[in-house]
Amino acid sequence: MVPGKPPSRPVTSPSRRLTSRVPTPDDVWVYWQCHGQEDVSRVRDMSMGGLFIETPQPRAEGVLTRLHFLVQEGQIRADALVRHAKSGAGLGLKFIALTEQDRPKLAALLTRLRGTHHLREKSKIRVRA
C-alpha cells in the first residue's frame, strides 16, 4: 500500500459484532417461547450479545422471544429479539433483557464453553499430527 494512494482492492470491513461468538457442544439447549408457542432447540453458538438456535420454525425479524437455559451454571433467563432467520436452519437472536442475577451466570457459561472449545480444537490438532 502506497501512502496517499487508495488501496487497489477493498479492505475487509470489521465485524459488526460487539462480542465474539463461541461454538457450543451438542449438549447446550434452550427452552424458548415466542408468540404463544414453546419449543426446545439446540444452541449452535452464543455470545454475551446473543445466540443462534437450530429450529425449522421460521420467525419474523423483530419478534420477542423468551429464553430459559438450565445449565451447569444455573438457570438463566433472557429476552431476545429475532435478528435474522435462516430458513430450515435456525434463528439469530439478540439479547435485549438479562437480569443482574443472570448476567454473571451467562458470563460463566461462556467462559466454560470457550474452554471446552479450545480443548476440542487442541485434540483435533493432536489427532491430525
N, C-alpha and C positions, 0 to 999 in steps of 0.2 A: 504494500500500500504506500503510495506516494503522498506526503503531506500536502494538503490543499487540493488534492485531486480526489473526486468521488471514487468509491470502490467500483471495480468492474462488474461485480456481481452483488446481489442483495445480501445484506448482513442478516444472519438469523436473529429473529426477534426473541427476546427473553420470554419465558413462560409467564402467563398471567396469574399463575397460582402463587398465593402468598405463603403456602406451606407445602412441603413435599409429600407426595403420596407414598404409602407403604403397602406393598402387596401383602395380602393376608393368606394364611394357610387355609386349607379346605374346611377347617372346623370353626370358622368365625361366621356366625349367622346373626340376623337381626329380625325381630318381630316388628312389623310396621303396619300402620293404619293410614288409610287415605280414602276420603270420600265415603266413609262408612264401610269400607271393605278392609279386611285384615289378611295378612299373609306373612310368611316367614321366608326369608331369602338369604342366600349366601352373599357375604360381603367380599367383593373382588379386591378392592383396595380402599384405603382411607387415609385421612389426614385430620389435623385439627380444624380444617375448613369444611370438610365434607367426606363423602364416600360414594362408591359405585356399587350398586347391588344388582345381582343377577335376577331377572324376572322377565317372563314373556308378556306380562301385563303392561301395556302402554299407559302412560300418564301424560297429561299436558304440562308444558313448562309453566312454572309459577304456582303449581298446586302444592298446598301444605301437606306435609307428611309427618306423622308422629312415629318416632323410633324408640325401641326398647331393646337394649342389649343386656344379656345376662352372661357375664364373662367372669373370669378368674378375679378380676379387679373389683367386681361387684356389679350391681345393677346400674346402668347408665341410661338416662332418658334424654331425648333431644327432639326438637322440632327442626324440620328441614324443608327446603323448597326444591321442587324438581327443577334442575337447571338444564338438563338435556336428557333425551330418551333415545336409545338405540333399539330400533325395532327388533324384537326377538332376543335381544341380548340383556338389556337392563336399563337402569336409571342412574344418572349422575345427580346426587343430592347435595345441597349446600346447607350446612348447619346455620340456623338463624336464632336458636334459643337453646342454651345449655345452662343448667343451674350451677351455682358456685360449688355445690357438693359433687356434681357430676364431672365438672371440668378436670379436676386432678385425676379422677379415675380414667377418663379418656386419655389424658396425657400418659398415664402409667400403662394403659393398654397399648398405645402407640410405641412406647419405649420397648415393651416386651416384644411386640411384633417386629420392630426394627432388628432387635437382637436375633430373633428367630430367622428373619430373612437373611441376615448376614451369615448365620451358621449354615443355612441351606445352600447359599452361594458358595461358601468355602468348601462344603462337602462335594459340590458339583465339580469344583476345580480339582480336588484331590482324585476324584473318580476318573477324570479325563487324563490326568498325569500318568 
